Amino acid sequence: MLDQIMSIAADHSTKSYQILDVVSQNMANYNTWGYKAVRFEQFVRPDGNMDQVRRVDFTPAPTRVTRRELDIALNGSGFIQVTRPDGSTAYTRNGSMAKNAQGFLVTPHGDLVGTGIQVPANYYQMKIDHDGTVSLIDKKGMQPRPIGHITVVNFANPEGLKNIGNNLYAATNDSGEPIKLANHTLIQQGHLEQSNINLNYAVEDILRLNAGVIANLRVVKAVDTIYGEAVQLKQ
């Protein structure tokens, strides 16, 4: 019986440390554009041990006006498709773009936006329509000319996506294949999506988890004391 109590307390402590690590990561990414909170849903197995399921909250977050022409936000569900240096396809909600040395639009970590949208060195203004069409106005007063298109996709089960780091996700069998969105009006130029981290909830989680770890460690210490006293009595 005491062995079981100690095992359950130790298991709960381990799970709490794992959740605490995720909550800490969430808080560290509070100012990361488009970051989505990770959370655990806990349940107790029939044997009394705690188990948990890791989930990502893809709820869209509020956007912030930046007025920067290379910033875009998605006003609703979906992902910006990008191409990684190894040629693989990934997906992100971070619309903070830049131009690399060759003039291609890239993510903060150097991934190509779409399959590659190259922008010439000299132009007057860039215009990104709500449907993702990228156009340039070469000189003031001229009509915009399209140079590319930012692909936006969605998934039947976004929670099935695999987090591959750098705020990027990859499709899996659980997520299903990407569904390209046509005739949408999701893109907002000059805006960036904030993270959907709720700091108040994160602080509450940390306080609760710390209290739980301390309580479980006290249980382990109490059981250890009982064992020690039992050994002394036998002697």
Biotite code that builds the C-alpha atoms (Angstrom):
import biotite.structure as struc

atoms = struc.array([
    struc.Atom([0.000, 0.000, 0.000], chain_id="A", res_id=1, res_name="MET", atom_name="CA", element="C"),
    struc.Atom([2.763, 2.456, 0.942], chain_id="A", res_id=2, res_name="LEU", atom_name="CA", element="C"),
    struc.Atom([4.656, 1.508, -2.213], chain_id="A", res_id=3, res_name="ASP", atom_name="CA", element="C"),
    struc.Atom([1.602, 2.381, -4.281], chain_id="A", res_id=4, res_name="GLN", atom_name="CA", element="C"),
    struc.Atom([1.141, 5.724, -2.516], chain_id="A", res_id=5, res_name="ILE", atom_name="CA", element="C"),
    struc.Atom([4.799, 6.628, -3.124], chain_id="A", res_id=6, res_name="MET", atom_name="CA", element="C"),
    struc.Atom([4.568, 5.538, -6.772], chain_id="A", res_id=7, res_name="SER", atom_name="CA", element="C"),
    struc.Atom([1.457, 7.657, -7.377], chain_id="A", res_id=8, res_name="ILE", atom_name="CA", element="C"),
    struc.Atom([2.992, 10.700, -5.641], chain_id="A", res_id=9, res_name="ALA", atom_name="CA", element="C"),
    struc.Atom([6.228, 10.374, -7.651], chain_id="A", res_id=10, res_name="ALA", atom_name="CA", element="C"),
    struc.Atom([4.281, 9.940, -10.888], chain_id="A", res_id=11, res_name="ASP", atom_name="CA", element="C"),
    struc.Atom([2.170, 13.033, -10.177], chain_id="A", res_id=12, res_name="HIS", atom_name="CA", element="C"),
    struc.Atom([5.325, 15.036, -9.438], chain_id="A", res_id=13, res_name="SER", atom_name="CA", element="C"),
    struc.Atom([6.941, 13.972, -12.718], chain_id="A", res_id=14, res_name="THR", atom_name="CA", element="C"),
    struc.Atom([3.836, 14.900, -14.708], chain_id="A", res_id=15, res_name="LYS", atom_name="CA", element="C"),
    struc.Atom([3.631, 18.252, -12.917], chain_id="A", res_id=16, res_name="SER", atom_name="CA", element="C"),
    struc.Atom([7.247, 19.046, -13.825], chain_id="A", res_id=17, res_name="TYR", atom_name="CA", element="C"),
    struc.Atom([6.489, 18.249, -17.480], chain_id="A", res_id=18, res_name="GLN", atom_name="CA", element="C"),
    struc.Atom([3.494, 20.579, -17.472], chain_id="A", res_id=19, res_name="ILE", atom_name="CA", element="C"),
    struc.Atom([5.496, 23.257, -15.664], chain_id="A", res_id=20, res_name="LEU", atom_name="CA", element="C"),
    struc.Atom([8.099, 23.099, -18.446], chain_id="A", res_id=21, res_name="ASP", atom_name="CA", element="C"),
    struc.Atom([5.399, 23.636, -21.096], chain_id="A", res_id=22, res_name="VAL", atom_name="CA", element="C"),
    struc.Atom([3.826, 26.537, -19.175], chain_id="A", res_id=23, res_name="VAL", atom_name="CA", element="C"),
    struc.Atom([7.281, 28.128, -18.884], chain_id="A", res_id=24, res_name="SER", atom_name="CA", element="C"),
    struc.Atom([7.763, 27.769, -22.651], chain_id="A", res_id=25, res_name="GLN", atom_name="CA", element="C"),
    struc.Atom([4.394, 29.417, -23.218], chain_id="A", res_id=26, res_name="ASN", atom_name="CA", element="C"),
    struc.Atom([5.360, 32.373, -21.061], chain_id="A", res_id=27, res_name="MET", atom_name="CA", element="C"),
    struc.Atom([8.743, 32.657, -22.807], chain_id="A", res_id=28, res_name="ALA", atom_name="CA", element="C"),
    struc.Atom([6.921, 32.928, -26.158], chain_id="A", res_id=29, res_name="ASN", atom_name="CA", element="C"),
    struc.Atom([4.367, 35.498, -25.022], chain_id="A", res_id=30, res_name="TYR", atom_name="CA", element="C"),
    struc.Atom([5.859, 38.079, -27.424], chain_id="A", res_id=31, res_name="ASN", atom_name="CA", element="C"),
    struc.Atom([6.400, 35.638, -30.316], chain_id="A", res_id=32, res_name="THR", atom_name="CA", element="C"),
    struc.Atom([4.168, 36.592, -33.241], chain_id="A", res_id=33, res_name="TRP", atom_name="CA", element="C"),
    struc.Atom([1.570, 33.941, -34.053], chain_id="A", res_id=34, res_name="GLY", atom_name="CA", element="C"),
    struc.Atom([2.671, 31.587, -31.274], chain_id="A", res_id=35, res_name="TYR", atom_name="CA", element="C"),
    struc.Atom([0.037, 29.083, -30.150], chain_id="A", res_id=36, res_name="LYS", atom_name="CA", element="C"),
    struc.Atom([-0.229, 27.962, -26.532], chain_id="A", res_id=37, res_name="ALA", atom_name="CA", element="C"),
    struc.Atom([0.492, 24.352, -25.619], chain_id="A", res_id=38, res_name="VAL", atom_name="CA", element="C"),
    struc.Atom([-1.520, 22.811, -22.824], chain_id="A", res_id=39, res_name="ARG", atom_name="CA", element="C"),
    struc.Atom([-2.052, 19.464, -21.126], chain_id="A", res_id=40, res_name="PHE", atom_name="CA", element="C"),
    struc.Atom([-5.384, 17.857, -20.376], chain_id="A", res_id=41, res_name="GLU", atom_name="CA", element="C"),
    struc.Atom([-4.981, 15.575, -17.374], chain_id="A", res_id=42, res_name="GLN", atom_name="CA", element="C"),
    struc.Atom([-6.932, 12.513, -16.321], chain_id="A", res_id=43, res_name="PHE", atom_name="CA", element="C"),
    struc.Atom([-6.503, 9.738, -13.747], chain_id="A", res_id=44, res_name="VAL", atom_name="CA", element="C"),
    struc.Atom([-6.051, 6.182, -14.959], chain_id="A", res_id=45, res_name="ARG", atom_name="CA", element="C"),
    struc.Atom([-7.878, 3.283, -13.250], chain_id="A", res_id=46, res_name="PRO", atom_name="CA", element="C"),
    struc.Atom([-4.678, 2.403, -11.387], chain_id="A", res_id=47, res_name="ASP", atom_name="CA", element="C"),
    struc.Atom([-4.699, 5.831, -9.748], chain_id="A", res_id=48, res_name="GLY", atom_name="CA", element="C"),
    struc.Atom([-1.768, 7.246, -11.727], chain_id="A", res_id=49, res_name="ASN", atom_name="CA", element="C"),
    struc.Atom([-2.124, 10.507, -13.574], chain_id="A", res_id=50, res_name="MET", atom_name="CA", element="C"),
    struc.Atom([-1.913, 10.673, -17.352], chain_id="A", res_id=51, res_name="ASP", atom_name="CA", element="C"),
    struc.Atom([-2.124, 13.592, -19.731], chain_id="A", res_id=52, res_name="GLN", atom_name="CA", element="C"),
    struc.Atom([-2.669, 14.547, -23.344], chain_id="A", res_id=53, res_name="VAL", atom_name="CA", element="C"),
    struc.Atom([-0.611, 17.343, -24.906], chain_id="A", res_id=54, res_name="ARG", atom_name="CA", element="C"),
    struc.Atom([-2.670, 19.717, -27.062], chain_id="A", res_id=55, res_name="ARG", atom_name="CA", element="C"),
    struc.Atom([-2.078, 22.943, -28.995], chain_id="A", res_id=56, res_name="VAL", atom_name="CA", element="C"),
    struc.Atom([-4.602, 25.754, -28.782], chain_id="A", res_id=57, res_name="ASP", atom_name="CA", element="C"),
    struc.Atom([-4.966, 27.105, -32.335], chain_id="A", res_id=58, res_name="PHE", atom_name="CA", element="C"),
    struc.Atom([-7.505, 29.746, -31.361], chain_id="A", res_id=59, res_name="THR", atom_name="CA", element="C"),
    struc.Atom([-6.716, 32.922, -33.375], chain_id="A", res_id=60, res_name="PRO", atom_name="CA", element="C"),
    struc.Atom([-5.301, 35.759, -31.286], chain_id="A", res_id=61, res_name="ALA", atom_name="CA", element="C"),
    struc.Atom([-5.846, 39.524, -31.634], chain_id="A", res_id=62, res_name="PRO", atom_name="CA", element="C"),
    struc.Atom([-3.742, 41.319, -34.224], chain_id="A", res_id=63, res_name="THR", atom_name="CA", element="C"),
    struc.Atom([-1.581, 44.385, -33.764], chain_id="A", res_id=64, res_name="ARG", atom_name="CA", element="C"),
    struc.Atom([-1.246, 47.178, -36.322], chain_id="A", res_id=65, res_name="VAL", atom_name="CA", element="C"),
    struc.Atom([2.379, 47.606, -37.446], chain_id="A", res_id=66, res_name="THR", atom_name="CA", element="C"),
    struc.Atom([1.875, 49.514, -40.749], chain_id="A", res_id=67, res_name="ARG", atom_name="CA", element="C"),
    struc.Atom([4.900, 47.627, -42.103], chain_id="A", res_id=68, res_name="ARG", atom_name="CA", element="C"),
    struc.Atom([4.281, 46.425, -45.657], chain_id="A", res_id=69, res_name="GLU", atom_name="CA", element="C"),
    struc.Atom([6.046, 43.088, -45.086], chain_id="A", res_id=70, res_name="LEU", atom_name="CA", element="C"),
    struc.Atom([3.858, 42.195, -42.097], chain_id="A", res_id=71, res_name="ASP", atom_name="CA", element="C"),
    struc.Atom([0.731, 40.112, -42.564], chain_id="A", res_id=72, res_name="ILE", atom_name="CA", element="C"),
    struc.Atom([-1.761, 38.488, -40.204], chain_id="A", res_id=73, res_name="ALA", atom_name="CA", element="C"),
    struc.Atom([-4.455, 35.908, -40.820], chain_id="A", res_id=74, res_name="LEU", atom_name="CA", element="C"),
    struc.Atom([-7.848, 37.132, -39.709], chain_id="A", res_id=75, res_name="ASN", atom_name="CA", element="C"),
    struc.Atom([-9.244, 33.695, -38.895], chain_id="A", res_id=76, res_name="GLY", atom_name="CA", element="C"),
    struc.Atom([-8.207, 30.047, -39.019], chain_id="A", res_id=77, res_name="SER", atom_name="CA", element="C"),
    struc.Atom([-5.500, 28.884, -41.389], chain_id="A", res_id=78, res_name="GLY", atom_name="CA", element="C"),
    struc.Atom([-1.747, 28.767, -41.945], chain_id="A", res_id=79, res_name="PHE", atom_name="CA", element="C"),
    struc.Atom([0.771, 30.473, -44.206], chain_id="A", res_id=80, res_name="ILE", atom_name="CA", element="C"),
    struc.Atom([2.558, 27.894, -46.338], chain_id="A", res_id=81, res_name="GLN", atom_name="CA", element="C"),
    struc.Atom([6.357, 28.134, -46.447], chain_id="A", res_id=82, res_name="VAL", atom_name="CA", element="C"),
    struc.Atom([9.234, 26.200, -47.999], chain_id="A", res_id=83, res_name="THR", atom_name="CA", element="C"),
    struc.Atom([12.149, 25.212, -45.785], chain_id="A", res_id=84, res_name="ARG", atom_name="CA", element="C"),
    struc.Atom([15.811, 25.216, -46.919], chain_id="A", res_id=85, res_name="PRO", atom_name="CA", element="C"),
    struc.Atom([15.668, 21.415, -47.422], chain_id="A", res_id=86, res_name="ASP", atom_name="CA", element="C"),
    struc.Atom([12.719, 21.823, -49.811], chain_id="A", res_id=87, res_name="GLY", atom_name="CA", element="C"),
    struc.Atom([10.077, 20.490, -47.413], chain_id="A", res_id=88, res_name="SER", atom_name="CA", element="C"),
    struc.Atom([6.807, 22.312, -46.834], chain_id="A", res_id=89, res_name="THR", atom_name="CA", element="C"),
    struc.Atom([5.798, 23.732, -43.466], chain_id="A", res_id=90, res_name="ALA", atom_name="CA", element="C"),
    struc.Atom([3.119, 26.003, -42.063], chain_id="A", res_id=91, res_name="TYR", atom_name="CA", element="C"),
    struc.Atom([3.121, 28.984, -39.721], chain_id="A", res_id=92, res_name="THR", atom_name="CA", element="C"),
    struc.Atom([0.983, 31.762, -38.265], chain_id="A", res_id=93, res_name="ARG", atom_name="CA", element="C"),
    struc.Atom([3.921, 34.167, -37.985], chain_id="A", res_id=94, res_name="ASN", atom_name="CA", element="C"),
    struc.Atom([3.526, 36.715, -40.790], chain_id="A", res_id=95, res_name="GLY", atom_name="CA", element="C"),
    struc.Atom([6.570, 38.844, -39.989], chain_id="A", res_id=96, res_name="SER", atom_name="CA", element="C"),
    struc.Atom([8.346, 38.661, -43.342], chain_id="A", res_id=97, res_name="MET", atom_name="CA", element="C"),
    struc.Atom([11.640, 39.982, -44.650], chain_id="A", res_id=98, res_name="ALA", atom_name="CA", element="C"),
    struc.Atom([13.628, 39.883, -47.913], chain_id="A", res_id=99, res_name="LYS", atom_name="CA", element="C"),
    struc.Atom([16.733, 37.743, -48.184], chain_id="A", res_id=100, res_name="ASN", atom_name="CA", element="C"),
    struc.Atom([19.857, 38.573, -50.190], chain_id="A", res_id=101, res_name="ALA", atom_name="CA", element="C"),
    struc.Atom([18.207, 37.314, -53.396], chain_id="A", res_id=102, res_name="GLN", atom_name="CA", element="C"),
    struc.Atom([15.084, 39.392, -52.795], chain_id="A", res_id=103, res_name="GLY", atom_name="CA", element="C"),
    struc.Atom([12.801, 36.484, -51.850], chain_id="A", res_id=104, res_name="PHE", atom_name="CA", element="C"),
    struc.Atom([10.198, 36.938, -49.129], chain_id="A", res_id=105, res_name="LEU", atom_name="CA", element="C"),
    struc.Atom([11.200, 34.828, -46.127], chain_id="A", res_id=106, res_name="VAL", atom_name="CA", element="C"),
    struc.Atom([10.105, 34.094, -42.572], chain_id="A", res_id=107, res_name="THR", atom_name="CA", element="C"),
    struc.Atom([12.170, 35.284, -39.555], chain_id="A", res_id=108, res_name="PRO", atom_name="CA", element="C"),
    struc.Atom([14.109, 31.994, -39.782], chain_id="A", res_id=109, res_name="HIS", atom_name="CA", element="C"),
    struc.Atom([14.816, 32.169, -43.526], chain_id="A", res_id=110, res_name="GLY", atom_name="CA", element="C"),
    struc.Atom([12.078, 29.913, -44.917], chain_id="A", res_id=111, res_name="ASP", atom_name="CA", element="C"),
    struc.Atom([10.644, 30.939, -48.281], chain_id="A", res_id=112, res_name="LEU", atom_name="CA", element="C"),
    struc.Atom([7.102, 32.290, -48.179], chain_id="A", res_id=113, res_name="VAL", atom_name="CA", element="C"),
    struc.Atom([5.072, 30.033, -50.440], chain_id="A", res_id=114, res_name="GLY", atom_name="CA", element="C"),
    struc.Atom([7.326, 28.445, -53.039], chain_id="A", res_id=115, res_name="THR", atom_name="CA", element="C"),
    struc.Atom([9.279, 31.656, -53.564], chain_id="A", res_id=116, res_name="GLY", atom_name="CA", element="C"),
    struc.Atom([8.164, 35.235, -54.200], chain_id="A", res_id=117, res_name="ILE", atom_name="CA", element="C"),
    struc.Atom([11.052, 37.337, -55.512], chain_id="A", res_id=118, res_name="GLN", atom_name="CA", element="C"),
    struc.Atom([10.875, 41.095, -55.100], chain_id="A", res_id=119, res_name="VAL", atom_name="CA", element="C"),
    struc.Atom([13.064, 43.424, -57.223], chain_id="A", res_id=120, res_name="PRO", atom_name="CA", element="C"),
    struc.Atom([15.409, 45.855, -55.535], chain_id="A", res_id=121, res_name="ALA", atom_name="CA", element="C"),
    struc.Atom([13.627, 49.049, -56.536], chain_id="A", res_id=122, res_name="ASN", atom_name="CA", element="C"),
    struc.Atom([9.921, 49.721, -56.317], chain_id="A", res_id=123, res_name="TYR", atom_name="CA", element="C"),
    struc.Atom([7.617, 52.349, -54.880], chain_id="A", res_id=124, res_name="TYR", atom_name="CA", element="C"),
    struc.Atom([5.184, 50.266, -52.838], chain_id="A", res_id=125, res_name="GLN", atom_name="CA", element="C"),
    struc.Atom([4.178, 46.674, -52.145], chain_id="A", res_id=126, res_name="MET", atom_name="CA", element="C"),
    struc.Atom([0.528, 45.747, -51.875], chain_id="A", res_id=127, res_name="LYS", atom_name="CA", element="C"),
    struc.Atom([-0.694, 42.442, -50.405], chain_id="A", res_id=128, res_name="ILE", atom_name="CA", element="C"),
    struc.Atom([-4.381, 41.836, -51.028], chain_id="A", res_id=129, res_name="ASP", atom_name="CA", element="C"),
    struc.Atom([-6.710, 40.041, -48.644], chain_id="A", res_id=130, res_name="HIS", atom_name="CA", element="C"),
    struc.Atom([-6.568, 36.942, -50.872], chain_id="A", res_id=131, res_name="ASP", atom_name="CA", element="C"),
    struc.Atom([-2.753, 36.786, -50.708], chain_id="A", res_id=132, res_name="GLY", atom_name="CA", element="C"),
    struc.Atom([-1.925, 38.372, -54.072], chain_id="A", res_id=133, res_name="THR", atom_name="CA", element="C"),
    struc.Atom([1.383, 40.241, -53.834], chain_id="A", res_id=134, res_name="VAL", atom_name="CA", element="C"),
    struc.Atom([1.662, 43.231, -56.176], chain_id="A", res_id=135, res_name="SER", atom_name="CA", element="C"),
    struc.Atom([4.187, 46.012, -56.722], chain_id="A", res_id=136, res_name="LEU", atom_name="CA", element="C"),
    struc.Atom([3.668, 49.626, -57.664], chain_id="A", res_id=137, res_name="ILE", atom_name="CA", element="C"),
    struc.Atom([6.898, 50.457, -59.470], chain_id="A", res_id=138, res_name="ASP", atom_name="CA", element="C"),
    struc.Atom([6.412, 54.224, -59.451], chain_id="A", res_id=139, res_name="LYS", atom_name="CA", element="C"),
    struc.Atom([3.973, 56.573, -57.785], chain_id="A", res_id=140, res_name="LYS", atom_name="CA", element="C"),
    struc.Atom([0.748, 56.789, -59.774], chain_id="A", res_id=141, res_name="GLY", atom_name="CA", element="C"),
    struc.Atom([1.289, 53.495, -61.614], chain_id="A", res_id=142, res_name="MET", atom_name="CA", element="C"),
    struc.Atom([-1.070, 50.535, -61.367], chain_id="A", res_id=143, res_name="GLN", atom_name="CA", element="C"),
    struc.Atom([0.023, 47.564, -59.219], chain_id="A", res_id=144, res_name="PRO", atom_name="CA", element="C"),
    struc.Atom([1.398, 44.502, -61.032], chain_id="A", res_id=145, res_name="ARG", atom_name="CA", element="C"),
    struc.Atom([1.138, 41.018, -59.453], chain_id="A", res_id=146, res_name="PRO", atom_name="CA", element="C"),
    struc.Atom([4.436, 39.239, -58.713], chain_id="A", res_id=147, res_name="ILE", atom_name="CA", element="C"),
    struc.Atom([3.261, 36.286, -56.644], chain_id="A", res_id=148, res_name="GLY", atom_name="CA", element="C"),
    struc.Atom([0.744, 34.813, -54.272], chain_id="A", res_id=149, res_name="HIS", atom_name="CA", element="C"),
    struc.Atom([0.908, 33.866, -50.590], chain_id="A", res_id=150, res_name="ILE", atom_name="CA", element="C"),
    struc.Atom([-0.693, 30.451, -50.144], chain_id="A", res_id=151, res_name="THR", atom_name="CA", element="C"),
    struc.Atom([-2.995, 29.977, -47.165], chain_id="A", res_id=152, res_name="VAL", atom_name="CA", element="C"),
    struc.Atom([-4.126, 26.494, -46.153], chain_id="A", res_id=153, res_name="VAL", atom_name="CA", element="C"),
    struc.Atom([-6.116, 24.824, -43.418], chain_id="A", res_id=154, res_name="ASN", atom_name="CA", element="C"),
    struc.Atom([-6.409, 21.295, -42.055], chain_id="A", res_id=155, res_name="PHE", atom_name="CA", element="C"),
    struc.Atom([-9.280, 19.039, -41.079], chain_id="A", res_id=156, res_name="ALA", atom_name="CA", element="C"),
    struc.Atom([-7.546, 18.478, -37.720], chain_id="A", res_id=157, res_name="ASN", atom_name="CA", element="C"),
    struc.Atom([-4.997, 21.225, -36.951], chain_id="A", res_id=158, res_name="PRO", atom_name="CA", element="C"),
    struc.Atom([-4.227, 19.649, -33.562], chain_id="A", res_id=159, res_name="GLU", atom_name="CA", element="C"),
    struc.Atom([-2.722, 16.737, -35.455], chain_id="A", res_id=160, res_name="GLY", atom_name="CA", element="C"),
    struc.Atom([0.047, 18.954, -36.867], chain_id="A", res_id=161, res_name="LEU", atom_name="CA", element="C"),
    struc.Atom([3.606, 18.286, -35.730], chain_id="A", res_id=162, res_name="LYS", atom_name="CA", element="C"),
    struc.Atom([5.506, 21.149, -34.111], chain_id="A", res_id=163, res_name="ASN", atom_name="CA", element="C"),
    struc.Atom([8.932, 21.200, -35.810], chain_id="A", res_id=164, res_name="ILE", atom_name="CA", element="C"),
    struc.Atom([10.312, 24.275, -34.043], chain_id="A", res_id=165, res_name="GLY", atom_name="CA", element="C"),
    struc.Atom([10.732, 27.930, -35.014], chain_id="A", res_id=166, res_name="ASN", atom_name="CA", element="C"),
    struc.Atom([6.956, 28.396, -34.845], chain_id="A", res_id=167, res_name="ASN", atom_name="CA", element="C"),
    struc.Atom([6.523, 25.952, -37.745], chain_id="A", res_id=168, res_name="LEU", atom_name="CA", element="C"),
    struc.Atom([4.249, 22.949, -38.167], chain_id="A", res_id=169, res_name="TYR", atom_name="CA", element="C"),
    struc.Atom([4.329, 19.963, -40.501], chain_id="A", res_id=170, res_name="ALA", atom_name="CA", element="C"),
    struc.Atom([1.406, 17.932, -41.794], chain_id="A", res_id=171, res_name="ALA", atom_name="CA", element="C"),
    struc.Atom([0.863, 14.418, -40.424], chain_id="A", res_id=172, res_name="THR", atom_name="CA", element="C"),
    struc.Atom([-1.591, 11.583, -40.970], chain_id="A", res_id=173, res_name="ASN", atom_name="CA", element="C"),
    struc.Atom([-3.531, 12.892, -37.967], chain_id="A", res_id=174, res_name="ASP", atom_name="CA", element="C"),
    struc.Atom([-3.791, 16.433, -39.338], chain_id="A", res_id=175, res_name="SER", atom_name="CA", element="C"),
    struc.Atom([-4.713, 15.337, -42.847], chain_id="A", res_id=176, res_name="GLY", atom_name="CA", element="C"),
    struc.Atom([-3.462, 16.900, -46.061], chain_id="A", res_id=177, res_name="GLU", atom_name="CA", element="C"),
    struc.Atom([-3.421, 20.708, -46.376], chain_id="A", res_id=178, res_name="PRO", atom_name="CA", element="C"),
    struc.Atom([-6.544, 22.228, -47.854], chain_id="A", res_id=179, res_name="ILE", atom_name="CA", element="C"),
    struc.Atom([-5.662, 25.241, -50.012], chain_id="A", res_id=180, res_name="LYS", atom_name="CA", element="C"),
    struc.Atom([-8.003, 28.142, -49.372], chain_id="A", res_id=181, res_name="LEU", atom_name="CA", element="C"),
    struc.Atom([-9.174, 29.908, -52.529], chain_id="A", res_id=182, res_name="ALA", atom_name="CA", element="C"),
    struc.Atom([-11.080, 33.191, -52.787], chain_id="A", res_id=183, res_name="ASN", atom_name="CA", element="C"),
    struc.Atom([-10.484, 33.944, -49.115], chain_id="A", res_id=184, res_name="HIS", atom_name="CA", element="C"),
    struc.Atom([-10.105, 37.371, -47.515], chain_id="A", res_id=185, res_name="THR", atom_name="CA", element="C"),
    struc.Atom([-8.025, 36.362, -44.503], chain_id="A", res_id=186, res_name="LEU", atom_name="CA", element="C"),
    struc.Atom([-4.825, 38.338, -45.005], chain_id="A", res_id=187, res_name="ILE", atom_name="CA", element="C"),
    struc.Atom([-4.341, 41.729, -43.393], chain_id="A", res_id=188, res_name="GLN", atom_name="CA", element="C"),
    struc.Atom([-1.286, 43.644, -44.543], chain_id="A", res_id=189, res_name="GLN", atom_name="CA", element="C"),
    struc.Atom([0.430, 45.839, -41.966], chain_id="A", res_id=190, res_name="GLY", atom_name="CA", element="C"),
    struc.Atom([-0.758, 43.655, -39.084], chain_id="A", res_id=191, res_name="HIS", atom_name="CA", element="C"),
    struc.Atom([0.762, 40.842, -37.006], chain_id="A", res_id=192, res_name="LEU", atom_name="CA", element="C"),
    struc.Atom([-1.023, 38.249, -34.932], chain_id="A", res_id=193, res_name="GLU", atom_name="CA", element="C"),
    struc.Atom([-0.035, 38.213, -31.290], chain_id="A", res_id=194, res_name="GLN", atom_name="CA", element="C"),
    struc.Atom([0.459, 35.005, -29.310], chain_id="A", res_id=195, res_name="SER", atom_name="CA", element="C"),
    struc.Atom([-2.659, 33.543, -27.703], chain_id="A", res_id=196, res_name="ASN", atom_name="CA", element="C"),
    struc.Atom([-0.929, 33.115, -24.338], chain_id="A", res_id=197, res_name="ILE", atom_name="CA", element="C"),
    struc.Atom([-3.000, 34.254, -21.357], chain_id="A", res_id=198, res_name="ASN", atom_name="CA", element="C"),
    struc.Atom([-0.440, 35.381, -18.785], chain_id="A", res_id=199, res_name="LEU", atom_name="CA", element="C"),
    struc.Atom([-2.945, 35.376, -15.933], chain_id="A", res_id=200, res_name="ASN", atom_name="CA", element="C"),
    struc.Atom([-3.799, 31.726, -16.565], chain_id="A", res_id=201, res_name="TYR", atom_name="CA", element="C"),
    struc.Atom([-0.107, 30.861, -16.992], chain_id="A", res_id=202, res_name="ALA", atom_name="CA", element="C"),
    struc.Atom([0.796, 32.389, -13.617], chain_id="A", res_id=203, res_name="VAL", atom_name="CA", element="C"),
    struc.Atom([-2.117, 30.550, -11.969], chain_id="A", res_id=204, res_name="GLU", atom_name="CA", element="C"),
    struc.Atom([-0.926, 27.287, -13.548], chain_id="A", res_id=205, res_name="ASP", atom_name="CA", element="C"),
    struc.Atom([2.605, 27.785, -12.215], chain_id="A", res_id=206, res_name="ILE", atom_name="CA", element="C"),
    struc.Atom([1.367, 28.502, -8.689], chain_id="A", res_id=207, res_name="LEU", atom_name="CA", element="C"),
    struc.Atom([-0.963, 25.495, -8.768], chain_id="A", res_id=208, res_name="ARG", atom_name="CA", element="C"),
    struc.Atom([1.703, 23.172, -10.159], chain_id="A", res_id=209, res_name="LEU", atom_name="CA", element="C"),
    struc.Atom([4.285, 24.320, -7.623], chain_id="A", res_id=210, res_name="ASN", atom_name="CA", element="C"),
    struc.Atom([1.811, 23.654, -4.812], chain_id="A", res_id=211, res_name="ALA", atom_name="CA", element="C"),
    struc.Atom([1.070, 20.201, -6.241], chain_id="A", res_id=212, res_name="GLY", atom_name="CA", element="C"),
    struc.Atom([4.752, 19.286, -6.532], chain_id="A", res_id=213, res_name="VAL", atom_name="CA", element="C"),
    struc.Atom([5.404, 20.387, -2.940], chain_id="A", res_id=214, res_name="ILE", atom_name="CA", element="C"),
    struc.Atom([2.411, 18.366, -1.688], chain_id="A", res_id=215, res_name="ALA", atom_name="CA", element="C"),
    struc.Atom([3.548, 15.239, -3.551], chain_id="A", res_id=216, res_name="ASN", atom_name="CA", element="C"),
    struc.Atom([7.101, 15.588, -2.260], chain_id="A", res_id=217, res_name="LEU", atom_name="CA", element="C"),
    struc.Atom([5.732, 15.822, 1.292], chain_id="A", res_id=218, res_name="ARG", atom_name="CA", element="C"),
    struc.Atom([3.836, 12.583, 0.707], chain_id="A", res_id=219, res_name="VAL", atom_name="CA", element="C"),
    struc.Atom([7.005, 10.868, -0.527], chain_id="A", res_id=220, res_name="VAL", atom_name="CA", element="C"),
    struc.Atom([8.935, 12.179, 2.496], chain_id="A", res_id=221, res_name="LYS", atom_name="CA", element="C"),
    struc.Atom([6.200, 11.025, 4.900], chain_id="A", res_id=222, res_name="ALA", atom_name="CA", element="C"),
    struc.Atom([6.170, 7.518, 3.398], chain_id="A", res_id=223, res_name="VAL", atom_name="CA", element="C"),
    struc.Atom([9.952, 7.399, 3.560], chain_id="A", res_id=224, res_name="ASP", atom_name="CA", element="C"),
    struc.Atom([9.792, 8.356, 7.253], chain_id="A", res_id=225, res_name="THR", atom_name="CA", element="C"),
    struc.Atom([7.270, 5.577, 7.928], chain_id="A", res_id=226, res_name="ILE", atom_name="CA", element="C"),
    struc.Atom([9.555, 3.065, 6.229], chain_id="A", res_id=227, res_name="TYR", atom_name="CA", element="C"),
    struc.Atom([12.481, 4.283, 8.335], chain_id="A", res_id=228, res_name="GLY", atom_name="CA", element="C"),
    struc.Atom([10.546, 3.947, 11.552], chain_id="A", res_id=229, res_name="GLU", atom_name="CA", element="C"),
    struc.Atom([9.354, 0.459, 10.560], chain_id="A", res_id=230, res_name="ALA", atom_name="CA", element="C"),
    struc.Atom([12.937, -0.651, 9.956], chain_id="A", res_id=231, res_name="VAL", atom_name="CA", element="C"),
    struc.Atom([13.988, 0.658, 13.360], chain_id="A", res_id=232, res_name="GLN", atom_name="CA", element="C"),
    struc.Atom([11.146, -1.225, 15.085], chain_id="A", res_id=233, res_name="LEU", atom_name="CA", element="C"),
    struc.Atom([12.225, -4.500, 13.441], chain_id="A", res_id=234, res_name="LYS", atom_name="CA", element="C"),
    struc.Atom([15.736, -3.969, 14.727], chain_id="A", res_id=235, res_name="GLN", atom_name="CA", element="C"),
])
